[in-house]
Amino acid sequence: MKLSNAIWRTLLVFLAVCVIQSIAGTLLLSNIKMPAAPNFMLWMLLANSLVVAALAFVAYRSDLRGWRLGSAMAAIPLVIASVNLVEAVVFLTGFPMQWTKLFGYFLVCAVLVMPVWMLLFGKRSDVSPEHFHPIASKPLGERIWKFVVSDIAYCFLYLTAGMIIFPWVKDFYATQHIPPMTTIVALQLLLRGPIFILMCLALVRMLGLPRLRGALAVGAVFTIVSGIAPLLTPNAFFPDVVRWAHLCEVTSSNFLFGAIVSWLWGQPTLAHVPALHQAA
């Protein structure tokens, strides 16, 4: 697929996402009372454009086709939104939000956008070689220790970044019910960390880039979709100072995490694989 063609298809996906969100929001969120934020629509359009551009880059690079590509593109934002909702339920107990309706909104958007990705990017006739499989290519023992290291790295980065921004958010969270540290750590090690590891590995698989470029690309895509876009738009939960502090927090920690996972699991160079090097 030519780059110019991919850009036009990306614009069509962006328009479809905006229409789908408007319809789903009208049907599912119209009775949820949330204070209006200044320039909300402009921020949402910017967030949508960043997510669609990041995912279009993945779809353009991917060797997946048809429903597999459509499902992957729709699943990435849905999974991130679901994981963020779980943490919101744990931390933001002071908000009488209908979390199930909010999840339903994200689910409907994902279901409706899946055929859009499939038709615009999954019907390509160009043949690309199958990409490196970061999980299947490794023996069980290597998978285990790399998964454990990746999981601990996520928890460490999450807590470190959280401590750095704490002076800017402590007054806000003083009004919330903060769970004990054991619950916070368990949530990162047992839920968010493992899910985000699998997501980064899926990005490694679909992007098919060399190790260093792959680490930078996975870090950037993962950060845009999981950190920047969800916090860029004003919301009813966070005051602006808290929202911007969290944006700085997750932008730095998620980029480092995505890059670490991609580098750790990435395709080794030929020089580091003796058998392949000898065969070459």
C-alpha positions in Angstrom: 0.0 0.0 0.0 1.3 3.4 -1.0 1.8 5.9 1.8 -0.5 8.5 0.2 -3.2 5.8 0.0 -2.7 4.9 3.6 -3.0 8.6 4.6 -6.4 8.8 2.9 -7.6 5.6 4.6 -6.4 6.9 7.9 -8.6 10.1 7.4 -11.6 7.9 6.6 -11.0 5.8 9.8 -10.7 9.1 11.8 -14.1 10.3 10.4 -15.7 6.9 11.1 -14.4 6.9 14.7 -15.8 10.4 15.4 -19.2 9.4 14.0 -19.3 6.1 15.9 -18.4 7.8 19.2 -21.1 10.4 18.6 -23.8 7.7 18.0 -22.6 5.5 20.8 -22.4 8.5 23.2 -25.9 9.6 22.3 -27.4 6.1 22.8 -25.5 5.1 26.0 -24.2 8.1 27.8 -26.9 10.7 27.3 -28.4 10.2 30.8 -25.0 10.5 32.6 -24.6 14.0 34.0 -21.1 15.3 33.6 -19.9 18.9 33.9 -19.1 20.5 30.5 -15.4 21.1 29.9 -14.2 24.1 27.9 -13.1 23.1 24.3 -14.0 19.5 25.0 -14.8 18.6 21.4 -11.5 20.1 20.2 -9.5 18.1 22.7 -11.5 14.9 21.8 -10.8 15.4 18.1 -7.1 15.8 18.8 -7.1 12.7 21.0 -8.9 10.7 18.3 -6.5 11.9 15.6 -3.5 10.8 17.7 -5.0 7.3 18.4 -6.1 6.7 14.8 -2.7 7.9 13.5 -0.8 5.6 15.9 -3.0 2.6 15.1 -2.9 3.3 11.3 0.9 3.2 11.5 0.6 -0.3 13.1 -2.0 -1.4 10.6 0.2 -0.1 7.7 3.2 -2.1 9.0 1.3 -5.2 10.0 1.3 -8.5 8.1 -2.2 -9.3 9.5 -5.2 -9.1 7.1 -9.0 -9.3 7.2 -10.8 -9.8 10.5 -7.6 -10.5 12.4 -6.3 -7.0 11.6 -9.7 -5.4 12.3 -10.0 -7.2 15.6 -6.5 -6.2 16.7 -7.1 -2.5 15.9 -10.4 -2.4 17.7 -9.2 -4.4 20.7 -6.2 -2.2 21.6 -8.2 0.9 22.6 -10.9 -1.3 24.2 -8.5 -3.2 26.4 -6.7 0.0 27.5 -10.1 1.6 28.3 -11.2 -1.4 30.3 -7.9 -1.6 32.3 -8.1 2.1 33.1 -11.8 1.7 34.2 -10.7 -0.9 36.7 -8.2 1.4 38.2 -10.7 4.2 38.2 -13.1 2.1 40.2 -10.4 1.3 42.7 -9.2 4.9 43.1 -12.1 7.2 42.3 -14.6 5.9 44.8 -16.0 9.3 45.4 -17.6 9.6 41.9 -21.1 8.2 41.4 -20.2 7.1 37.9 -22.1 4.3 36.1 -19.0 2.4 35.2 -20.8 -0.4 33.4 -22.4 2.1 31.0 -19.0 3.6 30.3 -17.6 0.2 29.5 -20.6 -0.5 27.3 -19.8 2.7 25.4 -16.2 1.6 24.7 -17.4 -1.9 23.8 -19.9 -0.6 21.2 -17.3 1.7 19.7 -14.9 -1.2 19.4 -17.4 -3.5 17.7 -18.5 -0.8 15.2 -15.0 0.3 14.3 -13.7 -3.2 13.7 -15.2 -3.6 10.2 -13.9 -0.1 9.3 -10.3 -1.1 10.0 -10.9 -4.5 8.3 -12.3 -2.8 5.1 -9.8 0.0 4.8 -6.6 -1.7 5.9 -7.3 -5.4 6.0 -8.3 -5.9 2.4 -4.9 -5.1 1.0 -3.6 -7.2 -1.8 0.1 -6.5 -1.1 1.9 -9.4 0.4 4.3 -8.8 3.3 6.5 -11.5 4.9 5.4 -12.9 8.2 6.8 -10.9 11.1 8.8 -12.1 14.0 6.8 -13.8 16.8 8.2 -12.6 20.1 6.5 -15.2 22.2 6.4 -18.3 20.0 10.1 -17.9 19.1 11.3 -18.3 22.7 11.5 -21.4 24.9 9.3 -21.6 28.0 12.0 -20.8 30.5 12.9 -17.6 28.6 9.3 -16.6 28.3 8.8 -16.9 32.1 11.8 -14.9 33.2 11.2 -12.2 30.6 7.6 -11.9 31.5 8.4 -11.6 35.2 11.1 -9.0 34.5 8.7 -7.0 32.3 6.0 -7.2 35.0 8.3 -6.0 37.7 9.5 -3.2 35.4 6.0 -2.0 34.9 5.2 -1.9 38.6 8.5 -0.1 39.4 8.0 2.5 36.7 4.4 3.0 37.8 5.2 3.6 41.4 8.3 5.7 40.7 6.4 8.0 38.3 3.5 8.2 40.8 5.8 9.3 43.6 7.4 12.0 41.4 4.0 13.6 40.7 2.5 13.0 44.1 3.1 16.6 45.4 0.8 17.9 42.5 -2.0 15.4 43.2 -1.9 14.8 46.9 -4.6 17.3 47.7 -7.0 15.8 45.2 -6.4 12.2 46.4 -6.9 13.3 50.0 -10.6 13.6 49.1 -10.6 10.0 47.7 -10.4 6.6 49.3 -6.9 5.4 48.5 -6.5 1.6 48.7 -3.6 0.2 50.7 -0.2 -0.2 48.9 -0.6 -4.0 48.8 -3.7 -3.6 46.7 -2.1 -1.0 44.4 1.0 -3.3 43.8 -1.2 -6.3 43.3 -3.3 -4.4 40.8 -0.2 -3.6 38.8 1.5 -6.9 39.0 -1.5 -9.2 38.5 -3.7 -7.1 36.1 -2.3 -4.0 34.5 1.2 -5.2 34.0 0.4 -8.6 32.4 -2.2 -7.1 30.1 0.1 -4.2 29.0 2.9 -6.7 28.4 0.8 -8.7 26.1 -0.3 -5.5 24.3 3.3 -4.4 23.8 4.2 -7.9 22.5 1.2 -7.7 20.0 2.7 -4.3 18.8 6.1 -5.9 18.5 4.5 -8.7 16.4 2.5 -6.3 14.2 5.1 -3.7 13.6 7.9 -6.1 12.6 10.7 -3.5 13.1 14.3 -4.1 14.1 15.1 -4.2 17.7 16.0 -0.5 18.4 13.5 1.0 16.0 10.9 -1.4 17.3 11.5 -0.4 20.9 11.1 3.3 20.0 8.0 2.7 17.9 6.3 0.4 20.4 7.0 2.9 23.2 5.6 5.7 21.2 2.4 3.9 20.0 1.7 2.4 23.5 2.2 5.8 25.2 -0.2 7.6 22.7 -2.9 5.0 23.0 -2.6 4.2 26.7 -1.5 7.5 28.3 -1.7 10.6 26.2 -5.1 10.2 24.5 -7.1 9.1 27.6 -5.8 12.1 29.6 -5.6 14.7 26.8 -9.4 15.3 26.9 -10.8 17.2 29.9 -13.0 14.9 32.0 -15.3 15.0 35.0 -12.9 13.0 37.2 -9.7 15.0 37.3 -9.1 18.8 37.8 -6.8 20.1 35.1 -3.7 20.2 37.4 -4.2 16.5 38.3 -4.9 15.5 34.7 -1.8 17.2 33.4 0.3 15.7 36.2 -1.0 12.2 35.3 -0.4 12.9 31.6 3.3 13.6 32.4 3.4 10.6 34.6 2.1 8.0 32.2 3.8 9.5 29.1 7.2 9.0 30.7 6.6 5.7 32.4 4.6 4.0 29.6 7.1 5.0 27.0 9.9 3.5 29.0 7.9 0.4 29.7 6.9 -0.2 26.1 10.5 0.3 24.9 11.8 -2.0 27.6 9.4 -4.8 26.7 10.0 -4.4 23.0 13.8 -4.4 23.5 13.7 -7.4 25.8 11.4 -9.5 23.6 12.6 -8.2 20.2 14.2 -10.1 17.4 17.8 -10.7 18.1 20.3 -9.6 15.5 22.0 -12.3 13.4 25.3 -11.8 15.2 23.6 -12.9 18.5 22.3 -16.2 17.1 25.2 -18.5 16.5 23.4 -21.1 14.5 21.8 -18.6 12.1 25.1 -16.7 11.8 26.9 -19.9 10.9 24.2 -20.8 8.4 24.4 -17.4 6.8 
